[in-house]
């Protein structure tokens, strides 16, 4: 984590204000004036305007957002030699654990953390996940009805070739049709839980192929303008929401 990010998380203040504090020489690490490139450890004594920065105990874990591109597996390695997300992630994130998955052909927001408790809490939560989906063909009334009431299907269309799941129960979801035409359609879909290839199997049931699938938000975290293949830490507002969420579950996360 960079010094300006660390300051923004712990003062709290915006990243821009943290930049100004460093540029104006108001930040010291072990009594030495800090610059934007000064190495530091979260346990170092950091002073702002001569006052010792009190580091929040609950900030001992980190959560990052990764804009996963198509063509990467959410895995540490692949026996078929395909590219995995950790081929692209920086070395300092190699011990992080993905929170949920996006399949090889999907892209978008992927959260990772160095805290197993945080990973488990978020992975098994009912926080809303929002996706932008492009399919071939038009949106039918049958699809619209299934969005509202849910779907049980035995169709293997859209499933992984090696799946052993014969029947899948897909819960109702919020759906907004952005475009519907004979050639292709675009939708915005929000789920409260995610099963393996759930959306691909949903549309496969209706003989539609998912052409593009992109996750744009997970609970209180949004992808926004993060470039494909890049990472960022949660900002102070997102960390605040996360701590509130964990506290409500009674999860110790210091």
N, C-alpha and C positions, 0 to 999 in steps of 0.2 A: 504494500500500500504506500502511495506517495504521501509526503509530509502534508500537503494541502488537504488531501482526503482525510488523513488522520485528524487534523485540526478540525475540519468541518464536522466530523463524526462526534467529536468530544467537547466542543465548546458550548453548544453547537453554533455553527454559522454556515454561511454559504461558501462554496468553493472559491468564489470571487473574493469574498472578504478574507478568507484564509490566504489567498495569493497576495493580497495587499499587506497583510500582517508580515509575511515573509519578506516581501520586497522592501518594506520600510524598516527592516532589521529589528522587529519587535518580538521575534521568536528566537530562543536560544535552546540548544541541546547540550546538556552538561556544561552550562555556562558559556558556551561558545555560540556566537551568532550563526544562525542557520541560513542556508541558501536553499534554492529549489532542488539542488542535487545532493545535499548533505545526507549521508546514510544515517539511519537511526533504527532503533528497535522500540517497539511499543512500551517496553519496560524502562527505557531511558527516562531520565528526569528532563522534562521539557518545560520551558518557562515562556509565558506570553505576558509581555509588559511587566516582567519581573515576578510574576506569580506562577507558582507551580501548577501545571495543568493536571487536573484530576481526571485520570483515565477511567472511563466507565468499566466496571467489572464485566458487564454483560457484552462488552465489545470484544471479548477475547476470541470470538469466532468471527469468521468472515463469510459473506455470501456474495457471489458474483453473478452477473447476467452475461451469458454468451449468446451471440447471434449466430446460431448454428446454420451453416450453409447446407444445401443439398449435397448428397454424396459423402457424408461422414456418418459413421456409426457412433452411437452413444455407448462407448465401451473403451476399455483400456487397450485392448488388442483384438485382432481378428485373425482367425486361422486361415482365412482365404486371402489375406493380404490387403484387404480394403482399408481405406483411410478411416481413422477414428478421430474423435474430437481432440484427444490428447496429443495427436500429432501436431495440432495447431495451437493448443493452449501453451502458455508460458510455463517454464519449469516450476515456478513457484506455485502453480495450480495443479501439479501432477498428483498431489495427494487428496485433492478435492473429490467429492462424490456427487454425481448428477442427481438432481431431484426430479425423478420421473424420466421419461424418454421421449424422443422424437425419432421416428423411423428414418431409415437411410435416405429416402426420397423426400422427406419433409424438412422444413427449415423454420427458423424463428427463435423465439425466446426459450432458452434453457437455463435454469438456475443450478448452481453448484455451490456446495459449502464444505468447509473443513470440520463441521460439527455433525456427528452422526445423529444426535438428538434433534437438531434442526432439520436435517434431511428427512428423518422419519416423520416428524410432525407435519412438515409441508407435504410430503409425498402422500400421506394418508388423510390429508385434510379434504374438506369439501369446498375449498376456495375455488372460485370460478376460473376456468381457463377459456380464453377466447381465441378463436382461429378464423383466419380468412381462407376460404376454400374455393377452388375453381374446378368445375366438373364439365364433362362433355354432355351436351344435350340440355334440355330445358328442365326446369323445376316443375314437378307434377303436384297435383292436389294430394295424391297419396303420400308424397314426401312431407308436405306441409302438415298433414294429419299426424304422421308419425313423429314429427318434431314435437308436437304437443303432448302426445300420449306415450311415447316411447315405442320400442320395437324389439321383438324377439325374432331372430333369424337363424336359420341353419345353413344359409348360403355361405360358401367359402370364397365368394368373389370379394377381392380386396384384402383377404387374409394372407398372412405369411404362408408360403408353400408348405412349411413344416408344422403348421399349427395343428394341435390336437383338440382344439376347442370346437366341437361340432355345433353347439348352440351358444349364441351370445345374446345377453339381455342388455339392451341399450336404453338408458334412462331418457326421459324427456329432456329437451334442450331448448334454449332460446335461439331463435333463428330469424335472421333478417336477410331477405333476398335483395342483393344489390343489383343484379342483372340476371335476366332469364331470356334465353333465345334458343333457337333450334340447334345452333352450333355449340354454344357453351353458356354456362351460368356461373355467377359469383355469389357467394353467401358469406355472412358473418355469423358464426355459431359459438355459443357459450355453453360449456358443460361444467358440471360440478365434480366430476370424476372422470378419469381417463383410462380406458382399457386399451390393450394392444391393438392398434389399427382399427379402433372403434369407428372412426368416421369413414374410413375406406370400406369397411364392411357394411356400414349403414347404406352408403350410396351403391355399393355392389349389390345389395338386396334389390335395388331398383334398376339394376343394369346400367349404372352410371359409373364411369371411371373418374377418380380424383386425379386431376391434372397437376394441381398445385395445392399445397397445404402449408400454411404458415401460422405458427402460434405467435400472437401479438401481445398477450398479457397472461399473467398468472397471479391471481389474487390482486394484491395492492402494488404489483410490479408490472410496468409496461415496457415494451421494447423501444417505443418511440423512434428516434433517429439513429440508434446505434448501428453502425455499418456492419455488413455481413462479415463474419469471421473475427469480429472484435469483441472485447470484454469490457465490463465496467463493474465497479463495486456498487452495491446498493447505496443510494444517497441517504442523508440523515433522516429525511421524512419516511423513506421506505423502511429503514432500520427501526424507526419509532413504531411504525405499524407492525413490524415483525415482532418486536418485543411485547407489544400489547397482545398480539395473537398468541405468543408462547406463554405469556403470563395467564391468559384466560384458560389455557389448557393445563396449567400447573407444571409446565415443562421447565426444569432447571437448566439454565443455559449460560451460566457464568463461565 
